[in-house]
Amino acid sequence: MLEPEAMMALFTQLVGTGRPDLVFLHGLFGRGKNWAGIARALADHDHTSVLFDLPNHGRSGWTDTFDYGCMADEVADELRLRLGSAASVSLVGHSMGGKVAMLLALRHPGLVKSLVVVDIAPDFSSKVVTNVPLVAAMRALDLESLSSRGEAERLLAAAVDDSAVRQFLLQNLKHTKEPGGRNGWQWELNLELLGDHLDEVAEWPEVEGVSYDGPVLWVAGADSPYIRPEHAPRMRQLFPRVRLVRIPGAGHWVHADAPAALTAELAPFLN
């Protein structure tokens, strides 16, 4: 079961029935429903999931600045609001959402019974700058003259040759009805803020004197460059009970490239 809910400024979807015990945080330009397939598979293992749209993404509110700490605190506040002071969940974060998840576990350890960090490290993520052409391509679309989603894909194809990437970006293009019945289009994500702050998206906010002592599964796509050997000491310092697994045949979008293999790692860890 997939049900939409409005949680103050953050939009969520619920997958499964009963009290949620699992939370998913998506990556840059994504949204919570990107994890719906994995969440449905884990519902068969008796997990009920909350899929968050993080700030400036999907149907959640926009902000004037990009701040990982603020995002982590906002997700923590939403969890306490919905689940109460005794809230305790397993937290899964991918890429940008993985950094939010790591910070949430470090700043609010009582909320997190276990942590899964998917294809990101507590360090500067230099590959984020490869999103600059994607931002330029999205900004180049003339939304006022756009006639259809198909036309948007054709126009994007000139700069983005990967069909899967185009579809991923276009999930953020929303069809609207303007006054007078005229069709219109708009980006649901805060493209201006995110596009102007990619360096901040790539950063990792330094934290000193803290660690998270719960179990941590660190998942790397075997074909992805985001997690490197030099990241391991810092990861172990912050998360002493970390275990690294690599998913064969997967790039950075592990949950899209190898959903069955990822679910096979998540199910026993979460149980």
N, C-alpha and C positions, 0 to 999 in steps of 0.2 A: 504494500500500500504506500502510495506517495501522496502526501498531503501538504499543501502550502500553508504556511503560517506567517504572520507578520510579528516579528519580535522587535518592537520599538524601531530603531533605525536599521537593524540588521534583519534581512529576510532569511528565512530558513525553510527547509522541507524536511518532513518526517518520513522515514522509511521503516516500515514494520509497525508492530503494535506493542503497547506497554510502555514502561518507563525507559527513556533513552539511556543507553550506556556507552554509546559510541558517537564521536563527533568528527566530521570531515571538514578540512579547510583547503580550498582550492589554490591554484597558482595564478600568476599574472595573466590577465585577460580572460580568466575562467569564471566559473560560477559553480555553486554547490551541486547542481544537477549533473556535472561532469562525473561525479562519483556515484550516481544513482545505481548503475549496474553492479558495482562492487558492493554497495550497501544492500541491494536486493539479494545478492548471493550470500552475504553474511546474515541476512534475516533468516535464512535456512539453518543457520547455526545459533539461532535464538538471540541475535543482536538487533536492537532497535537503534537506528541512526538518525542524527540530526545533520543535515547538509547546510552549511552556512554559505550565504553570499557575503563575502568580506566587504568592508567599506570601499566605495568607489567602483564596485562591480555588481553586475546583475541587478537585482531589485532592491539592493541596500542603498542607504543614504550616501551622499557625497561629503567629502571634507575639503578643507582648504590647504591641508598639508598632508604629506606622507610620513607616517610615524609608526614603526613596528611596535613599539611599546604601547602606544595608544590602542592599536588594533588588538593586541593581546589582552589588554585590560578590558576592552569593550566586549570581546567574546566571553571573557571570564564573568563580567557583570551580567551578560545575557543568560549564561548558564545558571548562575545563582538565582536570577529572577525566575527562571522557569523551573529549576529543579530543587531550589531551596538551599539552605546553608549546608546540608549534608550531601550536596552534589559531588559525584565522583564518576568520571568518565574516562574511557580510553580515547585518546586524541590522535587523529591521523592528519598530517599536513604535508602537502606536496609543494615543492619549490617555494614561492613566496609564502604560501600557507604553511610550509614546513618551518620557516623562520618564525612566523607568528606562533605556531604550536610550540616550538622550543622555548621561546620567551614566556609563553603562558605557563609552561611547566616549571620554569625557573622562578617566575614571579608569583605563581599561585599553585604551588605544588600540592596543596590539599585537594584541589579540584581534579587532579590527574592521577588515575591509578596505573596507567601505562601510556606510553608514547610511541608513535610510529612516525618517523621522519623519512619522506620519500624524495630521493634524488636532490638533496640540497645539503649544504654544510654550514656550520657557524663561522662563516668567513665571507669575504667579498666574492661575489659570484660574477666573474668577468663575462661569462657567456650571456648575461642579461643584455649587454650592449648589442647583441645580434638582433634584438627586437627593434632597433632603430629603424630599419627599412620597413618593418611591419607597421610601426606607428605612422611613418610617412605615407605608406600606401593607404591606410585607413583615413588619414587626414586629407588625402588627395581626392577622396570620393566627394563629389558634389551632391550632397544629400537633397538639395532643393530641386535638382533636375532629375534625380533618380526615379526611374519608373517601376522597377521591380527588384526583388532580391537576386533574380537571375542576372540582371544587368550589373548589379553590384559585384557578383562573382566574376563576371566577364571582365569588368574593369580592374578588379584586384589581380586577376590572373596575369596581367602585364608585369606586375612587380612581385607576385607571390605565386611561384610555379607549383607548389605542393597543394593539391586539392584538399587534403585533410587539414592543413593549416588554414586555408581559406575558409573552410566550413567552421573551424574553431573560432576564427575571428568574427565571422558573420553571425554567430549565435548572439552576438551583442548588438546587432542591428535590429531595431524595433520599428515595426510599421505602426503609424499613428493616423488618426483621422483629425484633420485640421478644420478650423471653422469654415463653414460653407461646404463641407463634405469632401474637401480636397485631400487626397492621400499624401502622407508625408513620412519621412524616415528620420530616425535619430539614433545615436549611439547610447545604449543603456549604461555603458561604463564611462567613467570620468576620463575621457581620452586626453584632454588637455593636461590635467594634473599628472596622470601616469606617464604620458609621453614626455613631459618636461622634467620628470624626476626619476628617470631610469637609473641614474647613479645611486639614488637613495634606495631604490628597490634592490639593487645589487648589494648594498652594504649589509653588514651585520653589526648591530649595535653592541659594543663591548659591554660585557657584564663581568664584574669582579667579585670574588668571594662568595659565590653561590654555586650550587650544583643541584641536580635533581637525582634522587636516589632510587626512583622507581625503575621498572624494566623498560628498556628502549630498544626498539627494532629499527635499524637504520637500513633503508632499502635503496639500492643503487641500480639503475639500468645498466646492464653490462656494456651497452654501446654508448653510454652517456659520459661526457667529460666533467659533469658537475661535481662528482665526489672523487677526490684524488687522495693518494696515500698521505700527503702532508697534512690533510685535514684530520686524520685519526687522533693525534695527540690532544688537540683541542676538544674534539668530540668526547674523548674519554675523560678529560678533565671536568667537563660540564655534566656529562652523563656517564657515571662510572659503570653502570650495568648495561652498557650498549652492546649490541650484537649486530654486525654488518652482514647483509646478504645481498648477493647480486642476482638480478633476474636476467637470464639469457634471452637474447633477441629483443631486449627492450632498450629504447632510448630514454630521453628525459621524461616523456609522458608515459611512464611505466603502466599506469592504470588503463591507458588506451592501447598500448602496444602488446601487453601480456596480462590481460585481466585475470585469466584462470590461474596463471602462475603466481600472480600477486595475491589473489584470494587464498591460494593454497599456503602461502606464508603467513597471511594475516590470521586465518581461522585458528590454528593452534596457538599462536602467540596470544591472541585476545582471550583465549580460554584458559 
